[in-house]
Amino acid sequence: MAEPLFYAGVLVRVRPDVWAEGLAALAAVDGVELHHQDIETGRVVATVETRAMEQQESVIRTIRGLPGVLLAEPVYAYATEGESA
């Protein structure tokens, strides 16, 4: 049986004056994928994929600590139960 995977949809707000740097920093975080990006509102929708809930929490804390990030709030969470190979 495969290990479960943990997914979170995260709303991130990035300061517009450091938009490019903020997006680059977000994209560099392991397990993070960027989706919708709106410089006018500073909003970015990202997904976080990890193998443990503790890792997911750690990644979100990392995002919150990135330069230019005003907030990072999980708005959706899902965990697989693992699948047989």
C-alpha positions in Angstrom: 0.0 0.0 0.0 1.4 3.4 -1.0 1.8 6.2 1.5 -0.9 8.8 1.7 -0.4 12.2 0.0 -1.6 15.4 1.6 -2.8 18.3 -0.6 -3.7 21.9 0.4 -5.1 24.7 -1.6 -3.5 27.9 -0.2 -4.4 31.5 -0.8 -1.2 33.6 -0.7 -1.1 37.4 -0.7 2.2 38.9 -2.0 3.1 42.6 -1.9 2.8 44.0 -5.5 6.1 46.0 -5.1 8.0 42.7 -4.8 5.7 40.6 -7.0 8.3 38.9 -9.2 10.6 38.1 -6.3 7.7 36.8 -4.2 6.5 34.5 -7.0 10.1 33.2 -7.6 10.5 32.5 -3.9 7.1 30.7 -3.8 7.9 28.6 -6.9 11.2 27.5 -5.3 9.5 25.9 -2.3 9.5 22.1 -2.6 6.0 20.8 -3.0 4.5 24.1 -4.1 2.8 24.6 -7.4 1.5 28.0 -8.4 -1.8 28.5 -10.2 -3.9 31.7 -10.5 -1.8 34.9 -10.1 -3.2 38.4 -9.9 -0.8 41.2 -9.4 -3.6 43.8 -8.9 -4.9 42.1 -5.8 -1.6 40.4 -4.9 -3.3 37.1 -4.7 -1.8 33.8 -5.7 -3.5 30.4 -5.5 -1.1 27.6 -4.8 -1.2 23.9 -4.0 1.0 22.2 -1.5 1.6 18.5 -1.9 3.4 16.5 0.9 3.7 13.0 2.2 2.8 13.9 5.8 0.5 16.5 7.5 3.5 17.8 9.5 5.3 18.5 6.3 2.3 20.4 5.0 2.2 22.6 8.0 5.9 23.2 7.7 5.7 24.2 4.1 2.9 26.7 4.9 5.0 28.2 7.7 7.8 28.5 5.2 5.6 30.3 2.7 4.4 32.7 5.4 8.1 33.6 6.1 9.0 34.4 2.5 9.9 38.0 1.7 7.0 40.0 0.5 4.4 37.4 1.6 1.6 39.1 3.6 -0.4 36.0 4.3 -0.7 32.3 3.4 -4.0 30.6 4.4 -5.0 27.0 3.6 -8.5 27.1 2.2 -8.9 23.4 1.2 -7.2 20.2 2.3 -7.4 16.7 1.0 -5.5 13.5 1.9 -5.4 10.3 -0.1 -5.6 7.0 1.7 -2.8 5.5 -0.3 -3.3 3.2 -3.2 -2.0 -0.3 -4.0 0.8 -0.6 -6.5 
